[in-house]
Amino acid sequence: MKILSVAVFASLLIFSASCKKEPTAPATQPKPAVNMTRAKSAVGARVFIVEPQNGATVSSPLTVKFGIEGIELAPAGELKDNSGHHHLLIDMETLPPLDQPLPFSDKVLHFGQAQTEASVNLTPGTHTLQLVLAGGNHIPHDPPVVSEKITITVQ
């Protein structure tokens, strides 16, 4: 009887183990491959901050107006030469890598709908603002189209 009970118990353990599902890794969507091509920009293409002016004292939220010349403003998505959309860099000491997609962060604001201005909330104090134009894949142009960096004070 003891041998039979041990055999039944062992069989149940084997059966129970065979019914357990091994944990599987969660299904993930493959990330679409980013086209790492840099759109070309025309000689003389430029972006600039129209408003606020360098050295201005402003209150928050402030309106930042973007200027563009010699290159077409276009929404993100389609990659074509001499065409792109604005990215506003806030308080960045150095430019991000210009041969990579610009990151999405609170320091790099994307305007992929081809916006020409934005309302920006900033804390009181001194801040820097700079524009970078990027192609439809968020990679800056070749050669890069980058504005002068301006400094403002928020009261």
HUWOBEL-V666375 format. One record per residue. N is the residue number from 1. RES is the residue in one letter. PHI is phi in whole degrees, 0 to 359 (NA if undefined). Layout:
n=N res=RES phi=PHI
n=N res=RES phi=PHI
This chain:
n=1 res=M phi=NA
n=2 res=K phi=298
n=3 res=I phi=295
n=4 res=L phi=296
n=5 res=S phi=296
n=6 res=V phi=295
n=7 res=A phi=295
n=8 res=V phi=295
n=9 res=F phi=300
n=10 res=A phi=298
n=11 res=S phi=296
n=12 res=L phi=296
n=13 res=L phi=298
n=14 res=I phi=296
n=15 res=F phi=297
n=16 res=S phi=298
n=17 res=A phi=295
n=18 res=S phi=287
n=19 res=C phi=275
n=20 res=K phi=289
n=21 res=K phi=272
n=22 res=E phi=288
n=23 res=P phi=297
n=24 res=T phi=247
n=25 res=A phi=293
n=26 res=P phi=298
n=27 res=A phi=292
n=28 res=T phi=237
n=29 res=Q phi=280
n=30 res=P phi=294
n=31 res=K phi=286
n=32 res=P phi=294
n=33 res=A phi=293
n=34 res=V phi=272
n=35 res=N phi=288
n=36 res=M phi=273
n=37 res=T phi=290
n=38 res=R phi=265
n=39 res=A phi=296
n=40 res=K phi=277
n=41 res=S phi=243
n=42 res=A phi=287
n=43 res=V phi=299
n=44 res=G phi=88
n=45 res=A phi=297
n=46 res=R phi=207
n=47 res=V phi=235
n=48 res=F phi=202
n=49 res=I phi=267
n=50 res=V phi=285
n=51 res=E phi=211
n=52 res=P phi=282
n=53 res=Q phi=282
n=54 res=N phi=303
n=55 res=G phi=87
n=56 res=A phi=292
n=57 res=T phi=254
n=58 res=V phi=227
n=59 res=S phi=246
n=60 res=S phi=254
n=61 res=P phi=286
n=62 res=L phi=242
n=63 res=T phi=264
n=64 res=V phi=252
n=65 res=K phi=255
n=66 res=F phi=259
n=67 res=G phi=248
n=68 res=I phi=211
n=69 res=E phi=216
n=70 res=G phi=75
n=71 res=I phi=206
n=72 res=E phi=277
n=73 res=L phi=273
n=74 res=A phi=213
n=75 res=P phi=296
n=76 res=A phi=294
n=77 res=G phi=122
n=78 res=E phi=264
n=79 res=L phi=261
n=80 res=K phi=214
n=81 res=D phi=299
n=82 res=N phi=56
n=83 res=S phi=208
n=84 res=G phi=183
n=85 res=H phi=226
n=86 res=H phi=281
n=87 res=H phi=226
n=88 res=L phi=257
n=89 res=L phi=264
n=90 res=I phi=243
n=91 res=D phi=56
n=92 res=M phi=261
n=93 res=E phi=292
n=94 res=T phi=230
n=95 res=L phi=290
n=96 res=P phi=290
n=97 res=P phi=303
n=98 res=L phi=271
n=99 res=D phi=249
n=100 res=Q phi=232
n=101 res=P phi=300
n=102 res=L phi=293
n=103 res=P phi=290
n=104 res=F phi=265
n=105 res=S phi=202
n=106 res=D phi=284
n=107 res=K phi=257
n=108 res=V phi=230
n=109 res=L phi=266
n=110 res=H phi=260
n=111 res=F phi=236
n=112 res=G phi=288
n=113 res=Q phi=262
n=114 res=A phi=66
n=115 res=Q phi=295
n=116 res=T phi=247
n=117 res=E phi=200
n=118 res=A phi=208
n=119 res=S phi=266
n=120 res=V phi=235
n=121 res=N phi=265
n=122 res=L phi=228
n=123 res=T phi=287
n=124 res=P phi=302
n=125 res=G phi=131
n=126 res=T phi=269
n=127 res=H phi=221
n=128 res=T phi=246
n=129 res=L phi=228
n=130 res=Q phi=207
n=131 res=L phi=257
n=132 res=V phi=228
n=133 res=L phi=268
n=134 res=A phi=226
n=135 res=G phi=289
n=136 res=G phi=301
n=137 res=N phi=259
n=138 res=H phi=70
n=139 res=I phi=262
n=140 res=P phi=304
n=141 res=H phi=292
n=142 res=D phi=237
n=143 res=P phi=286
n=144 res=P phi=299
n=145 res=V phi=246
n=146 res=V phi=229
n=147 res=S phi=279
n=148 res=E phi=293
n=149 res=K phi=275
n=150 res=I phi=248
n=151 res=T phi=241
n=152 res=I phi=230
n=153 res=T phi=240
n=154 res=V phi=260
n=155 res=Q phi=265
